[in-house]
Amino acid sequence: MILEFKNIAWFLGLIIFQIFVIDAIDLGTYSYFFSPIIIAFYILKQRLSTTVFQLLIIAFFMGMITDIFRNTLGLNTFVLLMITYLKPTFLYSITSTEDIEKDVELNIFNIGILRFLLFFGSSLFFYHLLFFLIEQFSFQNLFTLLLRSLINTISSLMVLLFLQYVFISRK
C-alpha cells in the first residue's frame, strides 16, 4: 500500500515538477539550450522485477500527459517508450545482472554514484538526443544538437540528484 502510494506520488510529482517548474523557467535566449526533461526518471528508477510491458503502459500514459501539457504532439510519448524498451540495454551495458537485486529501486543510494551517473546519464542523454533530433528533424546542426543534449542531460542529472537527496530516504 505504501509502496503504491510512493509510486503514484513520484509519477504525479515528476510530471507536475516538469510542467510547472522546469518548463516555467525562462532564461531568454538561453532557454533554447536549457530544457531538461526529468520524467524519464520514473521509468528508469523502477525495480527490475517490473515487467517491460507494465513499464510501457506507464510510459505511454506519462508521455501522453506530458505531451498534452507541453504541446509536443506525441514526442515525449515516443521517446519515453523508446527509453522504456531500451532500459535493460542501458542498465546491463554498465553492470551485470547479478550486481543489482531485482526488488530494489534504482536510485543513487542503492546503485551508487558511479552507476547512477553512467546509467541515468546515458539514458537521459539518449532521451534528449532523440527528443531534439525528432523535434528539429534534421542533422544539419549536429554539433548544436549534441551540445544541447549534453547540457540538458547534465542539468537533468543535477535536478534528479537534488530530488533524490530530498525525497528518498537513505537506508
TILUMGU-36190 format. One line per field, with one value per residue (C-alpha): residue in three letters; x, y, z. Coordinates in Angstrom, 3 decimals. Each point is the difference from the previous one (the first is absolute). Layout:
BEGIN
aa ALA ...;
east X ...;
north Y ...;
up Z ...;
END
This chain:
BEGIN
aa MET ILE LEU GLU PHE LYS ASN ILE ALA TRP PHE LEU GLY LEU ILE ILE PHE GLN ILE PHE VAL ILE ASP ALA ILE ASP LEU GLY THR TYR SER TYR PHE PHE SER PRO ILE ILE ILE ALA PHE TYR ILE LEU LYS GLN ARG LEU SER THR THR VAL PHE GLN LEU LEU ILE ILE ALA PHE PHE MET GLY MET ILE THR ASP ILE PHE ARG ASN THR LEU GLY LEU ASN THR PHE VAL LEU LEU MET ILE THR TYR LEU LYS PRO THR PHE LEU TYR SER ILE THR SER THR GLU ASP ILE GLU LYS ASP VAL GLU LEU ASN ILE PHE ASN ILE GLY ILE LEU ARG PHE LEU LEU PHE PHE GLY SER SER LEU PHE PHE TYR HIS LEU LEU PHE PHE LEU ILE GLU GLN PHE SER PHE GLN ASN LEU PHE THR LEU LEU LEU ARG SER LEU ILE ASN THR ILE SER SER LEU MET VAL LEU LEU PHE LEU GLN TYR VAL PHE ILE SER ARG LYS;
east 0.000 2.720 2.089 -2.867 -0.582 3.687 -0.103 -3.113 1.582 3.184 -2.051 -2.103 2.807 2.407 -2.646 -1.043 3.621 0.847 -2.958 -0.402 3.580 2.569 -2.040 -0.880 3.659 0.704 3.636 -0.667 2.142 1.714 -3.302 0.769 2.853 -1.773 -3.023 0.828 -2.500 -0.113 -3.148 2.057 1.320 -3.247 0.408 3.730 -0.227 -2.539 0.974 1.417 -2.857 -2.441 -0.724 0.745 -3.677 -1.066 2.624 -1.103 -3.581 1.158 2.368 -2.793 -2.282 2.818 1.102 -3.540 -0.677 3.275 -0.671 -3.419 1.441 3.183 -1.807 2.567 -2.373 1.154 3.700 0.482 -2.147 2.095 3.349 -1.156 -1.188 3.398 1.815 -2.257 0.668 3.769 0.270 1.458 2.542 1.223 0.063 1.780 2.552 1.401 -0.499 -0.735 -3.372 1.244 1.235 -3.442 -2.839 -3.299 -2.117 2.063 -0.850 2.767 1.068 3.250 -0.101 -0.586 2.279 2.688 1.053 2.109 -2.655 -2.643 1.919 0.777 -3.471 -2.137 2.469 0.094 -3.765 -0.798 2.535 -1.676 -3.408 1.030 1.877 -2.947 -2.484 1.908 0.852 -3.665 -0.972 2.337 -0.282 3.423 3.683 0.936 1.179 1.431 2.494 -2.742 -2.240 2.696 0.851 -3.655 -0.474 3.094 -0.990 -3.505 1.284 2.338 -2.714 -2.479 2.478 0.529 -3.761 -0.422 2.865 -1.652 -3.417 1.457 1.863 -3.174 -2.651 1.669 0.986 3.446 0.052;
north 0.000 2.461 -1.115 0.693 3.439 0.857 -1.046 2.091 2.943 -0.283 -0.357 3.094 1.926 -0.351 1.030 3.012 1.007 -0.357 2.032 2.673 0.531 -1.032 1.001 3.316 1.031 2.665 0.867 2.134 -0.969 -2.704 -1.865 -1.716 -1.806 -0.490 -2.247 -3.096 -2.827 -1.972 -2.098 -2.963 -0.384 -1.667 -2.765 -0.385 -0.291 -2.837 -3.381 -2.616 -2.301 2.348 -1.404 1.952 -0.238 1.686 2.699 0.588 0.620 2.404 1.740 0.413 1.749 2.076 1.096 0.829 2.122 1.843 0.484 1.489 2.622 0.681 -0.022 -2.337 -2.256 -3.447 0.793 -0.706 -3.118 -1.453 0.764 -1.230 -3.269 -0.381 0.625 -2.499 -2.651 0.626 0.263 -3.526 0.706 3.165 -1.683 -3.179 1.887 1.476 -2.904 -3.714 -1.516 -1.357 3.357 1.512 -1.632 -0.357 1.529 3.157 3.375 1.448 3.171 1.557 -1.602 -3.544 -0.174 2.531 3.294 -1.433 -2.409 2.675 2.473 -2.601 -1.545 3.093 2.191 -2.212 -0.554 3.688 0.970 -2.396 1.380 3.599 -0.853 -1.880 2.627 2.930 -1.946 -0.744 3.524 1.673 -2.922 0.694 -0.836 3.413 1.399 -3.215 1.717 2.241 -3.045 -1.878 3.036 0.648 -3.668 0.042 3.219 -1.299 -3.377 1.631 2.341 -2.914 -2.030 2.917 0.404 -3.745 -0.120 2.822 -1.692 -3.290 1.558 1.817 -2.695 -3.420 -1.304 -1.499 -3.558;
up 0.000 0.975 -2.962 -2.386 1.547 -0.403 -3.658 -0.669 1.809 -2.100 -3.210 0.649 1.687 -2.910 -2.528 2.087 0.659 -3.698 -1.223 2.637 1.192 -2.612 -3.053 1.671 0.291 -2.597 -0.666 -3.037 -2.956 2.082 0.427 -3.307 1.760 3.327 -0.202 2.069 0.080 3.244 -0.429 -1.237 3.552 1.056 -2.574 0.522 3.791 -0.005 1.408 -2.341 0.991 -1.777 -3.443 -3.165 -0.966 3.261 -0.497 -3.600 1.137 2.713 -2.435 -2.531 2.497 1.474 -3.463 -1.106 3.097 -0.499 -3.723 0.700 2.337 -2.002 -3.363 -1.568 -1.973 1.127 0.037 3.712 -0.286 -2.809 1.608 3.419 -1.563 -1.684 3.288 1.752 -2.613 0.087 3.808 0.424 -2.743 1.720 3.403 -1.011 -2.056 3.222 2.396 0.065 0.846 3.330 1.307 0.582 1.931 -1.844 2.790 0.514 -1.485 -2.110 1.744 1.088 3.446 -1.260 -3.041 0.918 -1.519 -2.838 -1.250 0.469 -2.147 -2.663 -0.199 0.407 -1.874 -3.082 0.081 0.395 -2.661 -2.424 1.021 -0.648 -3.194 -1.467 1.190 -1.513 -3.163 -0.681 1.036 -2.507 -2.489 -1.465 0.459 -1.311 3.345 1.430 2.320 1.421 0.428 1.919 2.124 0.788 0.964 2.209 1.799 0.643 1.167 2.524 1.271 0.204 2.030 2.385 0.497 0.536 2.495 1.922 -0.067 1.188 2.898 1.059 -0.516 0.200 3.387 0.352 1.310;
END
